[in-house]
Amino acid sequence: MQDIVSIGLLGTGVGRFLHLPGYLSVPNAVVKAIFSTNNLEAKNASDIYEIPAVYTNWRRLIEKSDIDLVDIALPPFLHYPVAMTAMQRGCHILCEKPMAVNLEQANNMLQAAENTSVIHMINHQLRFNKKYNLVKSIIDEGQIGKIYHVIWSNISNFRSNGEMPWNWWSDEKAGGGNLLTSASHVVDTMRWMFGEIGAVSGQLGTWIKKRPTNSGIRRTVTSDDQYSLLLETESGVLISNFVSAMGQHDLGNNIEIIGSEGTMILDKQGVLMLGKKGKAIHKLSNKNIQSINSKDDWTESFVDLARELTGAIIENRSLNSGATFYDGFHTQKVLDSLKKSWKERRWIFIE
């Protein structure tokens, strides 16, 4: 049985600043190769993290490197071709969210993963976040009764500057926009907590219509910078999710969960509050969440995700937890349905 998982990391964005530091805390994980179209960024990362091989062509990394796991930390439009190529070689896959840019791609990726028997995971690390797991356990234990609805908002100023350059984020076909990036996390988390989504309704907004290119020409933006999403689960939970990158101030991420016997709130500071029926809402004290630095939640969650993934590879077993390509496919169904809902101005029932 192997005791080390050799990793090929593709991408020096989130891959450089989240995945690489995370792998340092996973004893059985070794990053053997890194890819970036920017050779200087790739070489800088390889020098800092002592990665022996640097590539500026992702196909060559997959074909030439002796790796077990391909970590796809690239823009969404590259997820499909990279994953399909890696699975043909028999590599296990960790794919950043969203899984793909449309349902057809997601379905093809799922079928290929099942046909090749590789271990596959989507980087929905909120499933490994200690606070979100505590929220789920409180719900599962029935402490706040039957869940009526969830209100989830995230307001940032990420896209409010009209002079921010046009790039793949501005291109819907490339997988840009808040819908695929943020709603993929929301939908996966809600499926994990409450079960399958039965119906969806929503709206997409693009407030800055054009952005400057490197040549000085202003190019049309086709992706959203704000969306509003209504989800109804098969169990009857109604979820309202509003995300905008157009704020003049960063108001952060806030979640309110309303049940028949109480209320839970996870605020932008990462503070979890609980109120039982007839009693005041109070800050929840728990040793498992007090030790977490809220600014580093993402890294800590990624470490736990990577430990589970590498453990499954080493032990040649199925994943015990985490979002697989099956989950990514069902999340993509919801995201594609929202686009259809906005286009047709109606609720879409998901089959």
N, C-alpha and C positions, 0 to 999 in steps of 0.2 A: 504493500500500500504506500502511495506517495505521501510525503510529509510536508512538501512545499508546493504552493500554487504559483506558477510563473505567469505574470500578468503583462499584457501589452496594453498600454494606456494610449487612447487616441483622443487628443485634445488638450490644450494648455489654457483653457478658460477655467470652467468649474473643475476640470480635471487637475489643473495645476494647483488651485487654491483650496480645494476640498478633498478630492480623492487621494492625491499624493500624501498630504499630511495624515489623512485617515489611515492609510495603509501602514504607516509607521507603527501604529498601535496594534497591528494584526500580525502576530508572530509567524504565521504560516504563509504570509503574503509577501512576494518579492516582485517588484516591477522591473522587468527585464528589458523592456523596450518602450519608447515613447514616440508618438507622431504629432507633428504640427506642420501646417503649411508655412509657419514662421520658424525658420531654422534657428534663429537666435533665441527665441523663446524655448524651443525644445532643448537646445544645447544648455541654456541656463538652468532649466529644470533638471536635466541629466547630471549637470555638475553638482548641484545642490543635493540631489537625492541619490547620487551615485548610480545612475541608470546606464548600463553599458552600451545600449544601442539607440541611435537616434534616426528617425525616418521623416522624410517630407512627402512620402507617398504611402498612404495607408494600406494599399494592396500589397506592397512589398513587405511591410511589417507583418501582415498576416501570413504571407507566403513564405517568408524567409526566417521569421523568428521562431524559436522553440518555446512556445507559450501555451499555457492551458486555458487561460481566461482572457477574452478580449473585453476591455472596458471602453464602451462607446460614450465618450463625453464630448460629443460633437453637436453642431446644429441639427435640428430635427430632420431636415431633408437628406442628411447623410445616414441616418439610423438604418433605414431599410437596406441600401446597397452594402453597407459595412456588415450588418448582422447576417445577411444572406451569404455573403462571401465567407465570413468567419465560420458559420455553421457548416458550410460545405467542406471546410477543412477539419471539422469536428471540434472546434473550440467552444467552450462554455461562454456565456454572454452575460455581461452586466450592461444594460442599456439605460442611458439617461432618459428621463421623461421629457416630452411625451414619447410613447413607443414609436409612433410614425406620424405622417402628416395626413393620412386618411385611413379608412377602414379596410380598403383593399390591401394596402401594404401591411397593416397590422395582422390581417387574416393570413396572408402569405408567410409572414414571420412566425406566426403561431404554428401553422401547419409544418413548416420546415423544422422548427424546434422539436415538435412531437415526432416527426419522422426520423430525425437524427439522434434523438434521445440525449441531447445536450442539456445541461442545467442552465436555466434562463431566468433572469431576474430583471425587473424594472427598478430604477433607483427612486422608489417611493419611500424614502427613509423615515417619513412620519410614522410609518408602522412600527418603527423601532425607537421612536421618541418616548422617553419615560413619561412625560406629561400626557401625551396623547394616549398612551397605554393605560395610565391611571384614569383618564376620562372614560375610556372604553370599559374598564373594569367596574367603575361606578355605575355606568349605564347597564352593563350586563347583570350586575347584582340587583338591579331594580331600585337603587337608592333614590332615584328621582322619578320613579314610576314609569308610566307609558310616555314615550317621547312624542310630543306634538310637533314641534318644529325646531329648526336650527337656523340661526342667523349668523352668517360668516361674511365679514367684510375685510378688505385689505386695500388701503389707500396709500399710494406713494407718489413721489414726484419724479419717478424714474424717466418718464417720457415727456415731461411738461416743457422742456426746452425745445423750441421749434428749430433750433440750429443743430440739434443732435444729428449726426450724419446718417444718411440712408445706408442700411446694411441688411443682412438677411432677416433681422428682426422686423423690418418694414415690409417683408414679402410674405404674404399668406401661404403661397405655394411652397416656400422654403421652411414653413413651420413657425414663422414669426408671430408675435402677438401674445397678449395675456391669456387668451383662451387656451391655447395648447400648453403654454408654460405654467400658468397658475391653476387653471381649472382642472388640469390633469391630476394635480395633487389633491384638490378638493374632492373631485369625483371618486378617486381611489380611496381616500380616507373615509368618505361617507359610505361607500360600498362595504369597506372593511368593518365599519361600526354598525351599519344598519341593514346591510343586504343589498340586493340588486335594485337598480333604478328602473322604475316602470314607465315614467313619463318625464318629459323635459320641455321647458319653454324658456326662451331667452332673447336677449338683444345684444348686438355688438355695436360699438361706437369707435369711429376714427376721427379724432378732433383735429389733428394736424395732418392735413391732406397730402402735403409734399415735404420732403426733406432734402437737404443738399447732398450731392455726391462729391467725390474727390475732385471731379472736373469742374465743380461749381454749378452744374445744372441741378435744378430741383426736380426730383423724381417722385412719382406718385406712390403713396403709401397704400398698400392693399391689406395690411393686417390691422387688427384692432388694438387700441390702446386702453380700452375699457369694455367690460362686459357685465351683463346682469343675467343671472342664471337661476331658474326655479327648477328644483328636482322633486319628484314625488317617488318615494321608494315603494316597492311592492308591499311592504308592511304598513304603509300609510304615513310615514314621516315626511313632512314638507320642509325642504331645505331652500333657503334663500341665500344666494352668494353674489356679492357685488365686489368687483375688483376694478380699480382704476389706477393707472400710472400717470394721471394727469393732474394730481393735486399740487398745490403750491407748497404744501407741507406734507411731511411723511407722518401719517396717522397710524401706520402700522397695521398689524393683523389682530382682529378681535373676533372671538367666537362666543355665541350665547346659545345655550341648549335649554329648551323649555320643556319640562315634563309635568305630568299630572301631580307629582308629589314633591317637586322642587325645581331648582334652577342651578345650572353650572355656567361659569364664565371663565374663559381663558383669554386674558387681555394681552395687549401689545407688549407688555413688559414680561410676559411669560408667567404671570401670576394666576394661579388657579383658585377660583372661588366657588363655594358651594352654599346653597341655601335650601333647607328643608321647608316643607309646607308649614306656614304659620310662624316661621322663625326667620331671623335676619340672615342675609347673605354674608359670609365671612371668608377670610383667606384660609385656604386649606393647608394644614401643616402636615407634611409627610417627609420623612427622612430621605426617601428615594428621589424626591424632586428638589429638596433644599440644596443638595450638593451640586446641582447643575447650574453652570453659568449660562444664562439664557442666550448670551451672544454666541456661545459655542454649541448650541443645541444641534445644529446641522452636522457639525463634525462628529460629535459624540454619537449621534444617531447613525451616521454613515459607518462608523467603526463597528457598531453592533451589527449592522447590515452585512458588512464585509466579513465579519467573523462567521456569521451564519452561512454565507455563500461559500467561503473557502472551506468551511467545515463540511458542507455537503459534497463539495468536489473531492476532498481528501477521503471522506468516508464512503464515497460512491453511493450517496443516498439522495432522496428527494428533499426539497427544502421543507423545514418545519414551520417557517414563517417567512413573510415577505411577499411582495407582488410579483407574480410570474407573467409570462407573455399572455396567458389566459386572462389575467386581470387587466393587462394593458389593452387587449383586444376589446374587452367589455367597456373599459373607460373610453376607448376610441369611439365606440358606438354612441356613447352619450355626447361626446364632443361633436361628432358629425351631425347628430340629431339636433344639437343646438343651432348649428349653422342653417340647417333646413328649417327649423322653427322660426328663426329670424327672417329668413327669405320668404316664407309663406305666411308669417304672422299668425302662428297657431301652435297649440300643444302638439308634440310628437310622442306617440306611444311606441315604446321600444320593444321589439320582438325578441 
